[in-house]
Amino acid sequence: MFKKLMPGAKPFFYERGKVGCLLCHGYTGTPDEVHGIGKYLAEKGITTIAPLLPGHGTTLDELIKTNTDDWSKEYSYAFNWLKEYCEEFFVCGLSLGGVLTLRFAIENEVNGIISMATPAKFKFHQGLLLSLIAPILRNFAIKKSKEELKGQEKYNIICYDKYPIWPANSIRKLVKRNQFQLKDITDPILIIQGSLDENWLKESAKIIYDRVSSKDKELVFLEKSPHSLTHGSEKELVNEIIYNFIKKNSKLI
């Protein structure tokens, strides 16, 4: 049955040249989080696609039914769609989207990887609570902090106002899997992290940089950017950094 989408939550696809970039949004969010990047790259002649992950952009009840397996399948579907149009492939994700992107890069060869505000670990108490509570309170969702909700309103971010526990625990498990296999990543990688983000996420950026086996790797900290760096005051800089990375690692641009 078709679920009504939140306004502005649609996936997007811009067909341009033979260089393609898959963009993926974060947990509780929508493709709107990466739409600015998608449009910018499309203007530069790069084909871009962003899926709407299952359970997102509809209702919390729908999100509670999903997990990382569902999202990874949608991610792969979008990538296979991109393969119909392009010859070079870059993958880019924000937060949860970054977790899925790293997973995909561990298992597949691409021309380049862009990881934005991506968890490579959880806070110890946070991970412990999720592992204990999720099986018991499967349908429970935690209200986001006032600060986070204020940021969503400030930047007009289209997403839910709560974090469902059950899907979040599946993210914890995937992050842990990724952590032990980051060494398997050998493709060029760009890691972008906001300096105004939480410390454990800033530490995550360094973990990714240190553990990947890529010879070509960059770690960029943006001094004025929060977790939602695609909506912050340096969003144009994010676009430029990503385009320059793609251009450097493409033989077709």
HUJO-V337420 format. One record per backbone hydrogen bond with DSSP energy under -1.0 kcal/mol. CO is the residue of the C=O (numbers start at 1). NH is the residue of the N-H. E is the energy in kcal/mol with one decimal. If there is no record, write none. Layout:
BEGIN
[[CO	NH	E] [CO	NH	E]]
END
This chain:
BEGIN
[[6	9	-2.0] [12	50	-2.5] [14	48	-1.8] [18	87	-3.3] [18	88	-2.0] [19	47	-2.4] [20	90	-2.4] [21	49	-1.9] [22	92	-2.8] [24	94	-2.3] [26	29	-1.6] [28	160	-1.8] [30	33	-2.1] [31	34	-1.5] [34	38	-2.2] [35	39	-2.7] [36	40	-2.0] [37	41	-2.8] [38	42	-2.0] [39	43	-2.1] [41	46	-2.5] [42	45	-1.7] [45	17	-1.5] [47	21	-2.6] [48	14	-3.0] [49	23	-3.1] [50	12	-1.6] [53	56	-2.1] [57	6	-3.0] [59	63	-1.7] [60	64	-2.4] [63	66	-2.0] [67	71	-1.8] [68	72	-2.7] [69	73	-1.9] [70	74	-1.7] [71	75	-2.3] [72	76	-2.6] [73	77	-2.3] [74	78	-2.2] [75	79	-2.1] [76	80	-2.6] [77	81	-1.9] [78	82	-2.1] [79	83	-1.9] [81	84	-1.1] [82	85	-1.8] [82	86	-1.7] [88	20	-2.6] [89	111	-2.8] [90	22	-2.6] [91	114	-2.9] [92	24	-1.7] [93	116	-2.6] [94	97	-2.4] [95	99	-1.9] [96	100	-2.4] [97	101	-1.8] [98	102	-2.7] [99	103	-2.1] [100	104	-2.4] [101	105	-2.4] [102	106	-2.0] [103	107	-1.3] [104	108	-1.5] [112	91	-2.1] [113	190	-3.0] [114	93	-2.1] [115	192	-3.1] [116	95	-3.1] [123	127	-2.9] [124	128	-2.4] [125	129	-2.3] [126	130	-2.1] [127	131	-2.2] [128	132	-1.7] [129	133	-3.2] [130	134	-2.2] [133	136	-1.1] [133	137	-3.3] [137	140	-1.8] [140	165	-2.9] [142	163	-2.9] [145	149	-2.6] [146	150	-2.3] [147	151	-1.9] [148	152	-2.2] [149	153	-2.0] [150	154	-2.5] [151	155	-2.4] [152	157	-2.4] [161	144	-2.4] [163	142	-2.7] [164	168	-1.2] [165	169	-2.0] [166	170	-1.2] [167	171	-1.5] [168	172	-2.0] [169	173	-1.9] [170	174	-1.9] [171	175	-2.9] [172	176	-1.9] [173	177	-2.0] [174	178	-2.9] [175	179	-2.4] [176	180	-1.2] [178	181	-1.8] [181	184	-1.9] [182	185	-1.9] [185	213	-2.0] [188	113	-2.1] [189	218	-2.2] [190	115	-3.0] [191	220	-3.3] [192	117	-2.5] [193	222	-2.6] [194	197	-1.2] [198	202	-1.8] [199	203	-2.6] [200	204	-1.2] [201	205	-1.7] [202	206	-1.2] [203	207	-2.1] [204	208	-2.6] [205	209	-2.1] [206	210	-2.6] [207	211	-2.2] [208	212	-2.0] [216	189	-2.1] [218	191	-2.8] [220	193	-2.6] [222	195	-2.9] [222	225	-1.4] [225	196	-2.5] [227	229	-2.2] [228	231	-2.1] [232	235	-1.5] [234	238	-2.1] [235	239	-2.0] [236	240	-2.0] [237	241	-2.7] [238	242	-2.4] [239	243	-2.4] [240	244	-2.6] [241	245	-1.9] [242	246	-2.4] [243	247	-2.9] [244	248	-2.2] [245	249	-1.6]]
END
